[in-house]
Amino acid sequence: MPEQVTEIDEGAGVRGSGVEPARVRQMWHLLEPLHAVLYYAPEAFEEASALGYGTDERWPSYFPYRAAPLGEVGPEQVTSAFYSFSPRMVAEHVEPAWRIASPAAVIEARTRAVDRAYRALFGERVAGPELTEAAALARRAAEAADTAARPLAAANAVLDWPRAPHLQLWHAATILREHRGDGHLAALLTAGLDPVESLVSFAAIGAASVERFESRGWSPQEWTAAHGRLTARGLVGADGAATEAGRALRQSLEQRTDQLAARPWQSLGPAGTDRLAELLGDFWVAVLASGLLPSETTLGIGKV
């Protein structure tokens, strides 16, 4: 039977679930920093270096760490799954990745990295009742995530669950953020935004600076060409700022992303989702207060 599409209205709840769209998005805001520790913590760079990856910048380890659940795939598959990165940038880091270490070895290394990083960040709370309860709730939500047409969510969902609660929390956060991300790509496609246009239109609403988006590897010429295409569609002005139509398009696709990300939270229910949000607060604060994560990211957290 085809999946029934759940409707979502601005300011209204996800119908039939009791979980507000704003709460769906808030859960992403809370979980994303807990996942992103892998790409910034010194422990993660140490584990990557032990495998043989460069650590002068984060990208040599970012690509294998995130892509490893897909298996020994090439740049084309990673470019497809990651979407907004330049194919040249992906190829630079993925082509040598599996010659340096196998995907299985990378997955083991990222588990060690998260274990060490969480212990450093959370101290004795890493084995406390609050984190244990949060891990159980997050796992329930992650196990309810629908993974059809969601390659990164599916690849992480089939991995064995770690036994330690803090590692279960990270694994659940990873499944849920990739589930949302895969859905976001579907929203971008249906909005008619190609990879570069997705970034130009996001910068145009002030989600992050143009300089921050340069980290995705596109050339100035490619950025300018995408800007021109969006200008021709009436979505971006000559000054680079979004027009009214451009802002409306971005708002609608973010709402669509919330809708596509709602199923895990529908399954967990309002009470469970509220409780998880409450429990995650202190751990979210600990990650942000650590200074590990950049103050501005291309994800637009805090801006959308």
C-alpha positions in Angstrom: 0.0 0.0 0.0 1.5 3.4 -0.9 2.5 5.5 2.0 0.0 8.2 3.0 1.5 11.7 2.9 0.9 13.5 6.1 -0.2 17.1 5.6 1.6 19.9 7.4 0.4 23.5 7.7 2.4 26.5 8.9 1.6 26.9 12.6 -0.3 23.6 12.8 0.6 20.2 14.2 1.5 17.3 12.1 -2.0 16.0 11.6 -2.9 13.0 13.6 0.4 12.9 15.6 0.1 15.5 18.3 3.7 16.5 17.6 4.1 20.0 16.4 6.3 20.8 13.4 8.3 23.2 15.6 9.1 20.3 17.9 10.2 18.1 15.0 12.6 20.8 14.0 13.7 21.4 17.5 14.7 17.8 17.9 17.0 18.2 15.0 18.5 21.3 16.6 19.1 19.3 19.8 20.4 16.1 18.2 22.6 17.6 15.5 25.4 18.9 17.8 25.5 15.5 19.6 26.1 13.8 16.2 28.5 16.5 14.9 31.0 15.9 17.7 32.4 13.2 15.5 33.7 15.7 13.0 35.3 18.2 15.4 36.4 16.4 18.6 40.2 16.0 19.1 39.6 12.4 19.9 38.0 11.9 16.4 41.1 13.4 14.7 43.4 11.2 16.8 41.5 8.1 15.7 41.5 9.2 12.1 45.2 9.9 12.3 45.8 6.4 13.7 44.1 5.0 10.6 46.3 7.2 8.3 44.0 10.0 7.4 45.2 13.6 7.3 44.1 15.9 10.1 45.3 19.3 9.0 41.6 20.0 8.2 38.5 18.1 8.9 37.5 16.9 5.4 39.9 13.9 5.0 38.2 12.3 8.0 34.8 13.7 7.5 34.1 12.0 4.3 35.1 8.4 5.4 33.5 8.8 8.8 30.2 9.8 7.3 30.3 7.6 4.2 31.6 4.4 5.8 28.2 2.9 6.5 27.6 2.9 2.7 30.4 0.5 2.2 33.3 0.8 -0.2 31.5 3.2 -2.5 33.1 5.6 -5.0 32.9 9.3 -5.3 29.8 9.2 -7.5 27.7 7.5 -4.9 29.0 9.7 -2.1 28.3 12.8 -4.2 24.8 11.6 -4.8 24.1 10.9 -1.1 25.8 14.1 0.2 24.3 16.3 -2.6 25.6 19.8 -1.8 29.4 19.1 -2.0 31.3 19.7 -5.2 32.0 16.4 -7.0 35.7 17.4 -7.2 35.9 17.9 -3.5 34.2 14.5 -2.9 36.6 12.7 -5.3 39.6 14.3 -3.7 38.8 12.7 -0.3 36.8 9.6 -1.2 39.0 8.2 -4.0 41.9 7.5 -1.5 39.7 6.8 1.5 39.3 3.1 1.3 42.9 2.5 0.3 43.8 4.0 3.6 41.3 2.1 5.8 38.3 -0.2 5.1 34.8 1.1 5.9 34.6 -1.5 8.7 37.8 -0.1 10.3 36.5 3.4 9.9 33.2 2.5 11.6 35.1 1.0 14.5 37.3 4.1 14.7 34.4 6.5 14.8 32.8 4.4 17.6 36.0 4.7 19.6 36.1 8.4 18.9 32.6 9.1 20.1 33.1 7.0 23.2 36.2 9.0 24.1 34.7 12.3 23.1 31.5 11.8 25.1 33.4 10.7 28.2 35.5 13.8 28.0 32.5 16.1 27.4 30.0 14.5 29.9 32.3 13.1 32.6 30.5 10.8 35.1 27.1 11.7 33.5 28.0 9.5 30.6 26.7 6.5 32.7 24.0 8.5 34.5 20.3 7.8 34.6 19.4 10.9 32.5 21.7 9.9 29.6 20.5 6.3 29.8 16.9 7.3 29.6 17.6 9.7 26.8 19.4 7.0 24.8 16.4 4.6 25.2 14.0 7.3 24.0 16.2 8.3 21.1 16.6 4.7 20.1 12.9 4.2 20.0 12.5 7.2 17.7 15.4 6.0 15.5 14.1 2.5 15.1 10.8 4.0 13.9 12.5 5.9 11.1 11.3 5.0 7.6 14.4 4.4 5.5 12.9 3.8 2.0 14.7 6.1 -0.5 17.0 7.3 2.4 20.4 5.9 1.7 22.4 7.4 4.6 19.6 6.7 7.1 19.3 3.1 5.9 23.0 2.5 5.9 23.3 3.6 9.5 20.1 1.9 10.6 21.4 -1.6 9.7 24.6 -1.3 11.7 24.6 -3.1 15.0 23.5 -1.1 18.0 26.3 -0.4 20.5 25.7 -1.7 24.0 26.7 1.4 26.0 23.9 3.9 26.4 26.0 6.9 25.4 27.0 5.2 22.2 23.4 4.3 21.6 22.5 7.9 22.0 25.0 8.9 19.4 24.0 6.2 17.0 20.3 7.2 17.3 21.2 10.8 16.8 23.1 9.8 13.6 20.2 7.8 12.2 17.8 10.6 12.9 19.9 13.3 11.5 20.6 11.3 8.3 16.9 10.5 8.1 16.1 14.2 8.2 18.9 15.0 5.8 17.8 12.4 3.2 14.3 13.9 3.4 15.7 17.4 3.0 17.4 16.3 -0.3 14.0 15.1 -1.5 12.5 18.5 -0.6 15.3 20.3 -2.5 14.7 18.1 -5.6 11.0 18.8 -5.6 11.7 22.5 -5.1 13.8 22.4 -8.3 17.1 23.3 -6.6 20.3 21.6 -7.8 23.2 21.2 -5.4 24.8 24.6 -6.0 21.4 26.4 -6.1 20.5 24.8 -2.8 23.5 26.6 -1.2 23.0 29.9 -3.0 19.4 30.1 -2.0 20.2 29.2 1.6 22.9 31.8 1.8 20.3 34.3 0.3 18.0 34.0 3.3 20.9 34.5 5.7 21.3 30.9 6.9 25.1 31.4 6.8 27.6 33.6 5.1 28.7 33.0 1.5 32.2 32.4 2.8 31.0 29.6 5.0 29.3 27.9 2.0 32.6 28.0 0.1 33.6 25.1 2.2 31.5 22.9 0.0 34.1 23.2 -2.8 32.2 25.0 -5.6 34.1 27.5 -7.7 33.2 31.2 -7.9 32.1 30.6 -11.5 29.8 27.8 -10.4 28.4 29.9 -7.6 27.8 32.9 -10.0 26.1 30.7 -12.5 23.8 29.3 -9.9 23.0 32.8 -8.7 22.1 33.7 -12.3 19.8 30.8 -12.6 18.0 31.7 -9.4 17.8 35.3 -10.4 16.2 34.3 -13.7 13.6 32.4 -11.7 12.9 35.5 -9.5 14.2 33.8 -6.4 17.3 35.9 -5.7 18.1 39.5 -6.3 21.2 41.0 -7.9 22.5 41.8 -4.4 22.4 38.1 -3.5 19.5 38.4 -1.1 16.4 36.3 -1.5 13.3 37.8 -3.0 9.9 37.3 -1.4 9.4 34.3 -3.7 12.8 33.0 -2.7 12.0 33.2 1.0 8.7 31.6 0.4 10.3 28.7 -1.5 12.9 28.1 1.3 10.2 28.3 3.9 8.0 25.7 2.1 10.9 23.3 1.6 11.9 23.5 5.3 8.3 22.8 6.2 8.4 19.8 3.8 11.6 18.6 5.5 9.9 18.8 8.9 7.0 16.8 7.5 9.3 14.1 6.0 11.2 14.0 9.3 8.1 13.6 11.5 7.5 9.8 11.5 10.1 8.9 14.3 8.5 11.6 16.5 5.0 10.5 15.7 6.0 7.0 16.8 7.6 8.3 20.0 4.6 10.5 20.7 4.3 13.9 22.3 5.1 12.8 25.8 8.1 10.8 24.8 9.4 13.5 22.5 8.9 16.2 25.1 10.8 14.1 27.7 13.7 13.5 25.3 13.9 17.2 24.6 14.1 17.8 28.3 16.7 15.2 28.9 18.9 16.3 26.0 19.2 19.9 27.2 22.1 19.6 29.5 24.1 17.4 27.0 23.4 19.9 24.2 24.6 22.7 26.4 27.8 20.8 27.3 28.6 20.2 23.6 28.0 23.8 22.6 29.9 25.1 25.7 32.9 23.0 24.8 33.7 25.2 21.8 34.3 22.2 19.6 31.6 23.2 17.1 31.9 26.3 14.8 29.6 29.2 15.6 28.3 29.2 12.1 27.5 26.2 10.0 26.1 25.5 6.5 23.1 23.7 8.2 21.5 27.0 9.3 20.7 25.7 12.8 19.4 28.6 14.8 18.5 30.4 11.5 15.8 28.1 10.2 
